[in-house]
Amino acid sequence: MSAEFHDDHLPSDRHHDPEDRWPGFEAEEALYWARVLLRHSPGPQRAGIKAQMHTAIERGVPVTGPEWVRTAETARGDGFTPVLYQTLFETLQTISPASFRSHPGHRKTVFKTYVPGTPYESELWSDWPRLFLTEGFDARTATSLALLRAEPRFPQTQKRGDVEA
């Protein structure tokens, strides 16, 4: 059984106040988060559903997907704005997951007929806004530093044929 998504489930200005779907967010901020999380979803979603969500967001309706509000709340608590969140996740796409064991590309959720999702991990990214905004590192360097600092949390897996020291 697959989850279907219909346009009548989308909030509209007539039926839903953005505060109903995005508690604690002003309507404009909710719309910005919805745009960013549509592109950088924390979990996988069917492409057709994302297309419908895109249409609603373009109409100015701040829809939500699974875990979007919690993700936005957590990221905002870590100092992220929608623009900073987008910058981080676009920067991650320029760094190969093979470069760092801590890279979230290793934990990307993928299903056969879904657009993949990459979860937001507060313990990994909470210092990123400070590195970028206060310390003055460019986005890619701030991202690499955060990944490097997290490496000890992700033990190296032993490959076949490797001898334990």
Secondary structure, DSSP 8 states (H G I E B T S, - for coil): ------GGGS--TTT--HHHHSTTS-HHHHHHHHHHHHHS-SS-EEHHHHHHHHHHHHTT-----TTHHHHHHHHHHTT--HHHHHHHHHHHTTS-GGG-TT-GGGG-B--TTEE-B----HHHHTTHHIIIIIS---HHHHHHHHHHHHGGGS-----TT----
